[in-house]
Amino acid sequence: MSTEIEANPVHEENEPKPIVKPRNQHLKSADPKKYQFTGRATESEAETINRAIAARKKQLGLSENGGYDVVRLALDMIKHINNDIFSSFKVK
């Protein structure tokens, strides 16, 4: 007799596998691409963000399908806010 325990392939096949649930399954939308960044925003806030992105794209002369998104908008606004804050402390 062998003292080693052999793996039982039949037993491994019969084990139930865990059910994989998609992330954020409670945040379903008919058009998920439209609200991909607005999981915590209301519909009116999402529209405001989309209008701000569209206006900034127009200012920069980017195409409608350009790679400008909410992250780029936030970085642009941070840059402009920093410039405004520091410009008020300049001594002439």
C-alpha positions in Angstrom: 0.0 0.0 0.0 1.1 3.5 -0.8 1.0 6.1 1.9 0.6 8.9 -0.6 -2.8 10.3 -1.4 -3.5 10.3 -5.1 -5.5 13.1 -6.7 -8.9 12.0 -7.6 -9.7 13.5 -11.1 -13.3 12.5 -10.8 -13.7 14.4 -7.6 -12.1 17.5 -9.0 -14.4 17.5 -12.0 -17.5 17.4 -9.8 -16.6 20.4 -7.7 -18.8 23.4 -8.4 -16.9 26.4 -9.8 -17.6 29.8 -8.4 -19.9 32.0 -10.3 -18.1 35.0 -11.9 -20.1 38.2 -11.6 -19.1 41.2 -13.7 -17.8 44.2 -11.8 -20.3 47.0 -11.1 -23.2 44.8 -12.3 -25.6 47.1 -10.5 -24.6 50.0 -12.7 -26.2 48.9 -15.9 -26.9 51.3 -18.7 -28.4 51.0 -22.2 -25.3 52.7 -23.6 -22.5 52.1 -21.1 -19.9 53.9 -23.2 -21.9 57.1 -22.7 -21.7 57.0 -18.9 -18.5 55.2 -18.3 -17.1 57.9 -16.1 -20.2 58.9 -14.3 -20.9 56.0 -12.0 -21.5 58.4 -9.1 -22.9 61.3 -11.1 -26.5 62.1 -11.8 -27.8 62.4 -15.3 -27.7 66.2 -15.3 -24.1 66.1 -14.0 -23.1 63.6 -16.7 -24.6 66.0 -19.3 -22.7 68.9 -17.8 -19.4 66.9 -18.0 -20.1 65.9 -21.6 -20.8 69.5 -22.6 -17.6 70.6 -20.9 -15.6 68.0 -22.8 -17.3 69.0 -26.1 -16.5 72.7 -25.5 -12.9 72.0 -24.6 -12.5 69.8 -27.7 -13.9 72.7 -29.8 -11.4 75.2 -28.1 -8.5 72.9 -28.8 -9.7 72.2 -32.4 -9.9 68.5 -31.8 -12.1 66.2 -33.8 -15.3 64.9 -32.2 -13.8 61.4 -32.1 -10.5 62.6 -30.7 -8.8 61.0 -27.6 -9.9 63.8 -25.2 -11.8 62.4 -22.2 -12.7 63.3 -18.7 -9.2 62.7 -17.4 -7.7 65.1 -20.0 -10.3 67.7 -19.0 -9.5 67.3 -15.4 -5.8 67.7 -16.0 -6.3 70.8 -18.2 -8.5 72.4 -15.5 -6.0 71.6 -12.8 -3.3 73.2 -14.9 -5.4 76.3 -15.5 -6.4 76.5 -11.8 -2.7 76.3 -10.7 -1.8 79.1 -13.2 -4.6 81.3 -11.8 -3.6 80.6 -8.1 0.0 81.3 -8.6 -0.5 84.4 -10.8 -2.3 86.2 -8.0 0.9 86.1 -5.9 3.2 87.6 -8.5 4.8 90.9 -7.4 5.2 93.6 -10.0 
